[in-house]
Amino acid sequence: MNEQIINFIIQELHGGAEDLEIMAEDDLLGSGLVESMSMMRLIQFIEETYDLKVAPQEMTIENFMTVEAIVTYVESKNK
């Protein structure tokens, strides 16, 4: 799941930038890797790929700050 999310960020949000490296623990928001409009695209990707609905109150920094946090969030929804 980490790899799938990282690939989406690189391919879809950064135009396939070959020199971009993202680690699962990188701060996506603080580093500028994902901005507010990009975050909405990322959430849409998460919903479609993992067949879940992200409620507005769940769109928090804690759930989407890192790829690790996103994976933890998705796994908690799929229990």
N, CA, C and O atoms as a GROMACS GRO file, in nm:
protein
  316
    1MET      N    1   0.083  -0.119   0.000
    1MET     CA    2   0.000   0.000   0.000
    1MET      C    3   0.088   0.126   0.000
    1MET      O    4   0.057   0.223  -0.069
    2ASN      N    5   0.198   0.124   0.077
    2ASN     CA    6   0.289   0.239   0.078
    2ASN      C    7   0.334   0.275  -0.063
    2ASN      O    8   0.326   0.390  -0.105
    3GLU      N    9   0.379   0.173  -0.135
    3GLU     CA   10   0.432   0.194  -0.270
    3GLU      C   11   0.326   0.250  -0.364
    3GLU      O   12   0.355   0.338  -0.444
    4GLN      N   13   0.205   0.200  -0.354
    4GLN     CA   14   0.095   0.245  -0.440
    4GLN      C   15   0.065   0.394  -0.416
    4GLN      O   16   0.045   0.470  -0.511
    5ILE      N   17   0.062   0.434  -0.290
    5ILE     CA   18   0.033   0.574  -0.256
    5ILE      C   19   0.149   0.664  -0.299
    5ILE      O   20   0.127   0.771  -0.355
    6ILE      N   21   0.271   0.620  -0.272
    6ILE     CA   22   0.388   0.700  -0.313
    6ILE      C   23   0.392   0.714  -0.465
    6ILE      O   24   0.420   0.823  -0.516
    7ASN      N   25   0.364   0.608  -0.537
    7ASN     CA   26   0.362   0.615  -0.684
    7ASN      C   27   0.256   0.713  -0.733
    7ASN      O   28   0.280   0.787  -0.828
    8PHE      N   29   0.140   0.714  -0.669
    8PHE     CA   30   0.035   0.809  -0.708
    8PHE      C   31   0.084   0.952  -0.688
    8PHE      O   32   0.068   1.037  -0.776
    9ILE      N   33   0.145   0.980  -0.574
    9ILE     CA   34   0.193   1.116  -0.545
    9ILE      C   35   0.296   1.159  -0.649
    9ILE      O   36   0.290   1.270  -0.701
   10ILE      N   37   0.390   1.071  -0.680
   10ILE     CA   38   0.495   1.105  -0.777
   10ILE      C   39   0.437   1.118  -0.918
   10ILE      O   40   0.464   1.217  -0.986
   11GLN      N   41   0.358   1.021  -0.961
   11GLN     CA   42   0.307   1.020  -1.098
   11GLN      C   43   0.198   1.124  -1.123
   11GLN      O   44   0.202   1.196  -1.222
   12GLU      N   45   0.102   1.131  -1.034
   12GLU     CA   46  -0.016   1.215  -1.057
   12GLU      C   47  -0.004   1.357  -1.002
   12GLU      O   48  -0.058   1.451  -1.060
   13LEU      N   49   0.065   1.372  -0.890
   13LEU     CA   50   0.073   1.506  -0.830
   13LEU      C   51   0.202   1.580  -0.866
   13LEU      O   52   0.210   1.702  -0.851
   14HIS      N   53   0.302   1.505  -0.913
   14HIS     CA   54   0.430   1.567  -0.948
   14HIS      C   55   0.474   1.532  -1.089
   14HIS      O   56   0.592   1.543  -1.122
   15GLY      N   57   0.380   1.491  -1.173
   15GLY     CA   58   0.407   1.468  -1.315
   15GLY      C   59   0.514   1.364  -1.344
   15GLY      O   60   0.582   1.372  -1.447
   16GLY      N   61   0.529   1.268  -1.255
   16GLY     CA   62   0.625   1.161  -1.279
   16GLY      C   63   0.770   1.202  -1.260
   16GLY      O   64   0.860   1.143  -1.320
   17ALA      N   65   0.793   1.303  -1.177
   17ALA     CA   66   0.929   1.352  -1.152
   17ALA      C   67   1.022   1.237  -1.112
   17ALA      O   68   1.007   1.179  -1.004
   18GLU      N   69   1.116   1.206  -1.199
   18GLU     CA   70   1.204   1.091  -1.178
   18GLU      C   71   1.301   1.110  -1.062
   18GLU      O   72   1.346   1.012  -1.002
   19ASP      N   73   1.332   1.233  -1.030
   19ASP     CA   74   1.430   1.260  -0.924
   19ASP      C   75   1.364   1.273  -0.785
   19ASP      O   76   1.432   1.296  -0.686
   20LEU      N   77   1.233   1.258  -0.780
   20LEU     CA   78   1.161   1.274  -0.653
   20LEU      C   79   1.159   1.144  -0.575
   20LEU      O   80   1.115   1.040  -0.625
   21GLU      N   81   1.207   1.150  -0.452
   21GLU     CA   82   1.205   1.034  -0.363
   21GLU      C   83   1.117   1.066  -0.244
   21GLU      O   84   1.133   1.169  -0.179
   22ILE      N   85   1.023   0.978  -0.217
   22ILE     CA   86   0.934   0.997  -0.102
   22ILE      C   87   0.944   0.872  -0.015
   22ILE      O   88   0.930   0.760  -0.063
   23MET      N   89   0.967   0.895   0.111
   23MET     CA   90   0.970   0.785   0.209
   23MET      C   91   0.835   0.784   0.280
   23MET      O   92   0.768   0.887   0.290
   24ALA      N   93   0.795   0.668   0.330
   24ALA     CA   94   0.664   0.653   0.395
   24ALA      C   95   0.649   0.744   0.516
   24ALA      O   96   0.537   0.780   0.552
   25GLU      N   97   0.760   0.781   0.580
   25GLU     CA   98   0.752   0.865   0.700
   25GLU      C   99   0.771   1.014   0.672
   25GLU      O  100   0.770   1.094   0.766
   26ASP      N  101   0.788   1.053   0.546
   26ASP     CA  102   0.805   1.195   0.511
   26ASP      C  103   0.677   1.274   0.538
   26ASP      O  104   0.566   1.226   0.513
   27ASP      N  105   0.694   1.395   0.588
   27ASP     CA  106   0.582   1.486   0.614
   27ASP      C  107   0.535   1.541   0.479
   27ASP      O  108   0.599   1.629   0.422
   28LEU      N  109   0.424   1.490   0.430
   28LEU     CA  110   0.373   1.530   0.299
   28LEU      C  111   0.327   1.675   0.296
   28LEU      O  112   0.347   1.746   0.197
   29LEU      N  113   0.266   1.719   0.404
   29LEU     CA  114   0.209   1.853   0.408
   29LEU      C  115   0.315   1.958   0.440
   29LEU      O  116   0.326   2.059   0.369
   30GLY      N  117   0.392   1.936   0.544
   30GLY     CA  118   0.493   2.033   0.585
   30GLY      C  119   0.603   2.052   0.482
   30GLY      O  120   0.660   2.161   0.471
   31SER      N  121   0.633   1.947   0.405
   31SER     CA  122   0.738   1.955   0.304
   31SER      C  123   0.689   2.016   0.174
   31SER      O  124   0.770   2.052   0.087
   32GLY      N  125   0.557   2.029   0.159
   32GLY     CA  126   0.502   2.083   0.035
   32GLY      C  127   0.483   1.977  -0.073
   32GLY      O  128   0.446   2.010  -0.186
   33LEU      N  129   0.509   1.850  -0.041
   33LEU     CA  130   0.489   1.744  -0.139
   33LEU      C  131   0.343   1.734  -0.180
   33LEU      O  132   0.312   1.700  -0.295
   34VAL      N  133   0.254   1.763  -0.086
   34VAL     CA  134   0.110   1.761  -0.113
   34VAL      C  135   0.051   1.892  -0.061
   34VAL      O  136   0.063   1.923   0.058
   35GLU      N  137  -0.013   1.968  -0.150
   35GLU     CA  138  -0.078   2.093  -0.111
   35GLU      C  139  -0.228   2.070  -0.098
   35GLU      O  140  -0.275   1.959  -0.122
   36SER      N  141  -0.302   2.170  -0.062
   36SER     CA  142  -0.444   2.152  -0.032
   36SER      C  143  -0.524   2.094  -0.149
   36SER      O  144  -0.604   2.002  -0.128
   37MET      N  145  -0.506   2.145  -0.269
   37MET     CA  146  -0.581   2.092  -0.384
   37MET      C  147  -0.533   1.950  -0.418
   37MET      O  148  -0.613   1.864  -0.454
   38SER      N  149  -0.405   1.928  -0.407
   38SER     CA  150  -0.351   1.794  -0.431
   38SER      C  151  -0.402   1.696  -0.328
   38SER      O  152  -0.424   1.579  -0.359
   39MET      N  153  -0.423   1.742  -0.207
   39MET     CA  154  -0.474   1.655  -0.101
   39MET      C  155  -0.612   1.603  -0.138
   39MET      O  156  -0.644   1.487  -0.109
   40MET      N  157  -0.694   1.685  -0.200
   40MET     CA  158  -0.827   1.639  -0.240
   40MET      C  159  -0.816   1.529  -0.346
   40MET      O  160  -0.893   1.433  -0.344
   41ARG      N  161  -0.721   1.543  -0.438
   41ARG     CA  162  -0.698   1.438  -0.539
   41ARG      C  163  -0.648   1.310  -0.473
   41ARG      O  164  -0.687   1.200  -0.512
   42LEU      N  165  -0.561   1.326  -0.374
   42LEU     CA  166  -0.508   1.210  -0.303
   42LEU      C  167  -0.620   1.138  -0.226
   42LEU      O  168  -0.626   1.015  -0.227
   43ILE      N  169  -0.706   1.214  -0.163
   43ILE     CA  170  -0.818   1.154  -0.090
   43ILE      C  171  -0.911   1.081  -0.187
   43ILE      O  172  -0.959   0.972  -0.156
   44GLN      N  173  -0.937   1.140  -0.302
   44GLN     CA  174  -1.020   1.075  -0.402
   44GLN      C  175  -0.956   0.944  -0.448
   44GLN      O  176  -1.025   0.842  -0.463
   45PHE      N  177  -0.826   0.945  -0.468
   45PHE     CA  178  -0.753   0.823  -0.505
   45PHE      C  179  -0.766   0.717  -0.396
   45PHE      O  180  -0.789   0.600  -0.426
   46ILE      N  181  -0.751   0.757  -0.271
   46ILE     CA  182  -0.762   0.663  -0.158
   46ILE      C  183  -0.903   0.602  -0.155
   46ILE      O  184  -0.918   0.481  -0.138
   47GLU      N  185  -1.004   0.686  -0.172
   47GLU     CA  186  -1.142   0.637  -0.169
   47GLU      C  187  -1.168   0.537  -0.281
   47GLU      O  188  -1.227   0.432  -0.258
   48GLU      N  189  -1.123   0.570  -0.402
   48GLU     CA  190  -1.149   0.483  -0.517
   48GLU      C  191  -1.066   0.355  -0.512
   48GLU      O  192  -1.116   0.246  -0.542
   49THR      N  193  -0.941   0.367  -0.475
   49THR     CA  194  -0.849   0.253  -0.475
   49THR      C  195  -0.881   0.153  -0.365
   49THR      O  196  -0.875   0.032  -0.386
   50TYR      N  197  -0.916   0.204  -0.248
   50TYR     CA  198  -0.936   0.116  -0.133
   50TYR      C  199  -1.084   0.103  -0.095
   50TYR      O  200  -1.117   0.051   0.012
   51ASP      N  201  -1.172   0.150  -0.184
   51ASP     CA  202  -1.316   0.133  -0.169
   51ASP      C  203  -1.366   0.175  -0.031
   51ASP      O  204  -1.425   0.096   0.043
   52LEU      N  205  -1.340   0.300   0.002
   52LEU     CA  206  -1.389   0.354   0.129
   52LEU      C  207  -1.426   0.500   0.111
   52LEU      O  208  -1.392   0.563   0.011
   53LYS      N  209  -1.496   0.554   0.207
   53LYS     CA  210  -1.537   0.694   0.206
   53LYS      C  211  -1.469   0.765   0.320
   53LYS      O  212  -1.479   0.724   0.436
   54VAL      N  213  -1.398   0.873   0.290
   54VAL     CA  214  -1.332   0.953   0.392
   54VAL      C  215  -1.430   1.063   0.434
   54VAL      O  216  -1.461   1.152   0.356
   55ALA      N  217  -1.476   1.054   0.556
   55ALA     CA  218  -1.570   1.154   0.608
   55ALA      C  219  -1.496   1.286   0.630
   55ALA      O  220  -1.377   1.286   0.661
   56PRO      N  221  -1.566   1.399   0.615
   56PRO     CA  222  -1.501   1.529   0.634
   56PRO      C  223  -1.426   1.540   0.768
   56PRO      O  224  -1.317   1.596   0.773
   57GLN      N  225  -1.484   1.487   0.874
   57GLN     CA  226  -1.419   1.497   1.005
   57GLN      C  227  -1.295   1.408   1.016
   57GLN      O  228  -1.218   1.422   1.111
   58GLU      N  229  -1.276   1.317   0.920
   58GLU     CA  230  -1.158   1.231   0.919
   58GLU      C  231  -1.045   1.287   0.833
   58GLU      O  232  -0.936   1.231   0.829
   59MET      N  233  -1.072   1.399   0.764
   59MET     CA  234  -0.969   1.463   0.681
   59MET      C  235  -0.882   1.550   0.770
   59MET      O  236  -0.886   1.673   0.764
   60THR      N  237  -0.802   1.483   0.853
   60THR     CA  238  -0.719   1.553   0.950
   60THR      C  239  -0.571   1.538   0.917
   60THR      O  240  -0.532   1.448   0.843
   61ILE      N  241  -0.492   1.626   0.974
   61ILE     CA  242  -0.348   1.618   0.956
   61ILE      C  243  -0.297   1.485   1.007
   61ILE      O  244  -0.209   1.424   0.945
   62GLU      N  245  -0.350   1.440   1.118
   62GLU     CA  246  -0.306   1.312   1.176
   62GLU      C  247  -0.325   1.195   1.079
   62GLU      O  248  -0.241   1.106   1.074
   63ASN      N  249  -0.433   1.195   1.004
   63ASN     CA  250  -0.462   1.085   0.912
   63ASN      C  251  -0.388   1.094   0.778
   63ASN      O  252  -0.372   0.994   0.709
   64PHE      N  253  -0.343   1.214   0.741
   64PHE     CA  254  -0.287   1.233   0.607
   64PHE      C  255  -0.151   1.303   0.604
   64PHE      O  256  -0.108   1.348   0.498
   65MET      N  257  -0.084   1.312   0.718
   65MET     CA  258   0.045   1.381   0.722
   65MET      C  259   0.155   1.303   0.650
   65MET      O  260   0.239   1.362   0.583
   66THR      N  261   0.154   1.172   0.664
   66THR     CA  262   0.256   1.087   0.602
   66THR      C  263   0.189   0.970   0.530
   66THR      O  264   0.071   0.942   0.553
   67VAL      N  265   0.263   0.904   0.445
   67VAL     CA  266   0.210   0.783   0.380
   67VAL      C  267   0.181   0.678   0.488
   67VAL      O  268   0.080   0.607   0.479
   68GLU      N  269   0.267   0.668   0.588
   68GLU     CA  270   0.243   0.574   0.699
   68GLU      C  271   0.109   0.601   0.766
   68GLU      O  272   0.034   0.508   0.796
   69ALA      N  273   0.080   0.730   0.790
   69ALA     CA  274  -0.046   0.768   0.855
   69ALA      C  275  -0.165   0.731   0.766
   69ALA      O  276  -0.268   0.686   0.816
   70ILE      N  277  -0.151   0.751   0.636
   70ILE     CA  278  -0.259   0.717   0.544
   70ILE      C  279  -0.284   0.566   0.546
   70ILE      O  280  -0.399   0.522   0.551
   71VAL      N  281  -0.178   0.487   0.544
   71VAL     CA  282  -0.191   0.342   0.548
   71VAL      C  283  -0.260   0.298   0.677
   71VAL      O  284  -0.350   0.214   0.674
   72THR      N  285  -0.219   0.355   0.789
   72THR     CA  286  -0.282   0.323   0.918
   72THR      C  287  -0.430   0.358   0.915
   72THR      O  288  -0.513   0.282   0.964
   73TYR      N  289  -0.462   0.473   0.859
   73TYR     CA  290  -0.602   0.517   0.849
   73TYR      C  291  -0.683   0.420   0.762
   73TYR      O  292  -0.790   0.376   0.803
   74VAL      N  293  -0.631   0.386   0.644
   74VAL     CA  294  -0.702   0.295   0.553
   74VAL      C  295  -0.721   0.159   0.619
   74VAL      O  296  -0.830   0.102   0.612
   75GLU      N  297  -0.618   0.109   0.683
   75GLU     CA  298  -0.629  -0.021   0.750
   75GLU      C  299  -0.734  -0.017   0.861
   75GLU      O  300  -0.805  -0.116   0.882
   76SER      N  301  -0.745   0.094   0.932
   76SER     CA  302  -0.846   0.104   1.038
   76SER      C  303  -0.987   0.108   0.981
   76SER      O  304  -1.081   0.062   1.046
   77LYS      N  305  -1.002   0.162   0.862
   77LYS     CA  306  -1.134   0.168   0.797
   77LYS      C  307  -1.176   0.032   0.741
   77LYS      O  308  -1.295   0.005   0.728
   78ASN      N  309  -1.080  -0.052   0.709
   78ASN     CA  310  -1.109  -0.180   0.647
   78ASN      C  311  -1.119  -0.294   0.747
   78ASN      O  312  -1.116  -0.411   0.708
   79LYS      N  313  -1.131  -0.263   0.872
   79LYS     CA  314  -1.143  -0.368   0.974
   79LYS      C  315  -1.286  -0.413   0.987
   79LYS      O  316  -1.316  -0.501   1.068
   0.00000   0.00000   0.00000
